[in-house]
Amino acid sequence: MFDLGYLIIAGIFMLIGLLVSSRLKAKFQQYSAEPLSSGLSGKEVAEKMLRDNGIYDVRVTSVDGTLTDHYNPADKTVNLSREVYHGRHVAAAAVSAHECGHAVQHATAYSWLAMRSKLVPAVQISSTIMNFLTFGMAIVAFSMPKLTNTMLLVFIACQAAITLFSLITLPVEIDASRRALAWLNNARLTRSEEHEDAKDALQWAAYTYIVSALGSVATLLYYIWRFTGNNRED
């Protein structure tokens, strides 16, 4: 299943992803050294943004790890890494406001977020099926070519679900950043230079999702090309 063509595509986007991720970490460290003029911690920024948007049923919690910040719609929690939770710098403000942007999306029934949430079970099932197909293809590739073609078609369907999820994630993340930056400005928590730095940090975070989506699309197109090529040979 994972032939030379796939390995080349995976290698290229893995390298790009590592470069973007490295740049994001560097930006986070840079803006973590820039004190927030308002003096609020990431936790306090998050709680204020939630209150300003009339949201009182979402908890702000601290989680282990670096850049592990996320919003969980299942239990309505904004989960901030310890550095962001306690940090009183531009990076903490940007990240905490971004995650609260997802909470605002949830509270206002933002359509793209609802679509992404509905796709989660399909993506989980697709990932499991693809793992089985990877081993199955290696076994039957030479002895049962017809079955290999059918398995490849199933693999494409699963990859399509994952690709759709990746593409829908883009407007969700971009919108959350847009809400975060607008609120930070309106609430006067960031001055001009701080605001631009927060924007820069969130843009680099968005690039990671863009690279992931492009890699998923490239993989899907490659296997569609491979499937049609097999059919022409038949």
C-alpha positions in Angstrom: 0.0 0.0 0.0 2.8 2.4 0.9 4.8 2.3 -2.3 7.5 4.7 -3.5 5.0 7.3 -4.7 3.3 7.5 -1.4 6.6 7.6 0.5 7.7 10.6 -1.7 4.5 12.5 -1.0 4.6 11.7 2.7 8.2 12.6 3.0 7.8 16.0 1.3 4.8 17.0 3.4 6.4 15.6 6.6 9.5 17.8 5.9 7.3 20.9 5.2 5.3 20.1 8.4 8.4 19.8 10.5 9.7 23.2 9.2 6.4 24.9 9.9 6.1 23.3 13.3 9.7 24.4 14.1 8.9 27.9 13.0 5.7 27.9 15.1 7.6 26.8 18.2 10.1 29.6 17.6 7.3 32.2 17.3 5.7 30.9 20.5 9.0 31.2 22.4 9.6 34.7 20.9 6.2 36.0 21.9 6.3 34.2 25.3 9.1 36.6 26.1 6.9 39.6 25.3 4.9 40.6 28.4 1.2 41.4 27.9 0.6 45.1 28.7 -2.8 44.2 30.3 -1.0 41.9 32.7 -3.6 39.1 32.4 -2.7 35.4 32.4 -3.9 33.1 29.7 -6.5 31.7 32.1 -7.8 35.2 32.9 -7.9 36.1 29.2 -9.9 33.0 28.4 -12.4 33.6 31.3 -12.9 37.2 30.3 -13.5 36.3 26.6 -16.0 33.7 27.6 -17.8 36.2 29.9 -17.8 38.9 27.2 -19.5 36.5 24.8 -22.1 35.5 27.4 -20.7 32.0 27.9 -20.8 30.8 31.5 -21.0 27.0 31.1 -17.4 26.5 29.8 -14.6 25.7 32.2 -11.0 26.8 31.7 -8.5 24.1 32.7 -4.8 23.4 32.6 -3.3 20.4 30.8 0.2 19.0 30.5 2.4 19.4 27.5 3.5 22.1 25.1 1.1 23.5 22.5 -1.5 21.0 23.7 -4.1 23.7 23.9 -7.6 22.8 22.7 -11.3 23.2 23.1 -13.4 20.1 23.9 -17.0 20.5 22.9 -18.0 17.3 24.5 -17.4 18.5 28.1 -17.3 22.2 27.3 -13.7 22.9 28.5 -11.0 25.2 27.2 -7.8 23.2 27.9 -4.7 25.3 28.1 -1.1 24.1 28.4 0.5 25.1 31.7 2.7 27.8 30.0 -0.4 29.4 28.4 -2.6 28.9 31.4 -0.2 30.8 33.7 1.6 32.9 31.2 1.2 36.7 31.1 2.6 37.3 27.7 1.4 37.8 24.1 1.6 34.2 23.1 -0.6 33.1 26.0 -3.2 35.7 25.2 -3.3 34.7 21.5 -3.6 31.0 22.2 -6.1 31.2 25.0 -8.3 33.6 22.9 -8.1 31.3 19.9 -9.3 28.3 21.9 -12.1 30.4 23.3 -12.9 31.3 19.7 -13.9 27.6 19.3 -16.1 27.9 22.4 -17.8 30.9 20.8 -18.3 28.9 17.6 -19.9 26.1 19.6 -22.2 28.4 21.5 -23.3 30.1 18.3 -23.7 26.8 16.4 -21.1 27.7 13.8 -21.8 25.5 10.8 -18.3 24.5 10.0 -17.6 23.4 13.5 -20.8 21.3 13.6 -19.8 19.7 10.3 -16.3 18.8 11.7 -17.8 17.3 14.8 -20.1 15.1 12.9 -17.2 13.8 10.8 -15.1 12.7 13.9 -16.6 9.2 14.1 -16.2 8.7 10.4 -12.5 9.7 10.6 -11.9 7.4 13.5 -13.4 4.4 11.7 -11.6 5.3 8.5 -8.2 5.4 10.2 -8.9 2.0 11.8 -9.9 0.5 8.4 -6.9 2.0 6.7 -4.6 0.3 9.2 -6.1 -3.1 8.4 -5.9 -2.4 4.7 -2.3 -1.6 4.9 -1.4 -5.1 6.1 -4.0 -6.7 3.9 -2.7 -5.1 0.7 0.8 -6.3 1.5 -0.5 -9.9 1.7 -2.8 -10.1 -1.4 -1.0 -7.6 -3.7 0.6 -10.3 -5.9 -1.7 -13.3 -5.4 -5.1 -11.6 -5.7 -4.9 -8.5 -7.9 -8.7 -8.1 -8.2 -9.1 -8.0 -4.5 -6.2 -5.6 -4.2 -8.1 -3.2 -6.5 -11.2 -3.4 -4.3 -9.2 -2.8 -1.2 -7.6 0.2 -2.8 -11.0 1.6 -3.6 -12.0 1.3 0.1 -8.7 2.9 1.1 -9.6 5.8 -1.2 -13.0 6.2 0.4 -11.5 6.3 3.8 -8.8 8.8 2.8 -11.5 11.0 1.3 -13.2 11.2 4.7 -10.0 12.1 6.3 -9.3 14.7 3.6 -12.7 16.2 4.0 -12.1 16.5 7.7 -8.8 18.3 7.1 -10.4 20.7 4.7 -13.3 21.6 6.9 -10.8 22.1 9.8 -9.3 25.1 7.9 -12.2 27.5 8.1 -12.9 26.4 11.7 -9.3 27.3 12.8 -9.1 30.5 10.7 -12.5 31.7 12.0 -11.4 31.0 15.6 -8.3 33.1 15.1 -10.3 35.9 13.5 -12.7 35.9 16.5 -9.8 35.9 18.9 -7.9 38.8 17.3 -11.1 40.9 16.9 -12.0 40.3 20.6 -8.4 41.1 21.8 -8.5 44.4 19.9 -12.1 45.3 21.0 -11.3 44.4 24.6 -8.1 46.5 24.4 -6.0 43.7 25.9 -3.4 44.1 23.2 -1.7 47.2 22.0 -0.8 47.8 18.3 2.5 45.9 18.3 1.2 43.2 20.6 -1.8 42.7 18.4 0.4 42.2 15.3 2.6 39.7 17.1 -0.5 37.8 18.3 -1.7 37.8 14.7 1.6 36.5 13.5 1.6 33.7 16.0 -1.9 32.5 15.1 -1.0 32.7 11.4 1.8 30.3 11.9 -0.5 28.0 13.8 -2.9 28.1 10.8 -0.1 27.1 8.5 0.2 23.7 10.2 -3.4 23.0 9.4 -2.9 24.1 5.8 0.1 21.8 5.3 -1.8 18.9 6.8 -4.8 19.5 4.5 -2.5 19.8 1.4 -0.8 16.6 2.3 -4.1 14.8 2.8 -5.3 16.1 -0.6 -2.1 15.0 -2.3 -2.3 11.5 -0.8 -6.0 11.2 -2.0 -5.2 12.3 -5.5 -2.2 9.9 -5.7 -4.3 6.9 -4.8 -7.1 7.9 -7.1 -4.5 8.1 -9.9 -3.1 4.7 -8.9 -6.6 3.2 -8.9 -7.5 4.5 -12.3 -4.1 3.3 -13.6 -4.8 -0.2 -12.4 -8.1 -0.2 -14.1 -6.6 0.9 -17.4 -4.1 -1.9 -17.2 -7.0 -4.4 -16.6 
